[in-house]
Each structure stands twice: as C-alpha cells, then as structure tokens.
Amino acid sequence: MDFNSFDNLEFQPETGNLYVVEDHSNGDIFACLPDGNDRNIKTDGCVKMLSVKDSSTEPTGFIFSADGTTAYVSIQHSDDTNMPMVDGYGTDDIIKITGFKIKK
C-alpha cells in the first residue's frame, strides 16, 4: 500500500526534507529528500521511516518543532475503548520522536 493514500505533508525546517503521512489502517510515514543537482525536478529518494502496526489506528498528523530536531506524530484510534477518557471522550496518542539531525 505504499504511496496511495497521502493525507499530511510536513517539511523539516532547514533541510527541505518532506515527510509524507499515509492516512489508513497500518499507515506509513515516508521521508523524502529534496531534488539534488541533476536534470530532473523529482525527489532524490524516499524511505519508509515509520509504520503503524495496530490495524485499529492510523497516523493523522506529523509536525516538527521549530528547530527541526523533534517531530510529533498524531495517532487516531478507531476503537477508543482502551483509551483514557477526557471530558467523556476517548483520547488518541501523540508520539514524540527525537534525534532528527540538521546538517549545517
């Protein structure tokens, strides 16, 4: 199911790397390099960097901190029965990913 259900895009600050979220069960997140010094205007490659393996969830958002070294992924649950309740609603997850590098 690669690259067939794009839902969210985010550019990493200062790098031009594009992160693509596929919004479906077992969704994936891809990191794509900007176009390099060549004859085309296409990305120089993408790699799947994260896959959601719980079929009752899907990634629904991806955003970087201002310095580009930390990202946050929103995970939506279709079945909130095991999630903590806040004001009567089941919660979803925000996952923090650290360690992204910025080349200078």
Secondary structure, 3 states (H helix, E strand, C coil): CCCCCEEEEEECCCCCCEEEEECCCCCEEEEECCCCCCCCCCCCCEEEEEECCCCCEEEEEEEECCCCCEEEEEEEECCHHHCCEECCEECCEEEEEECCCCCC
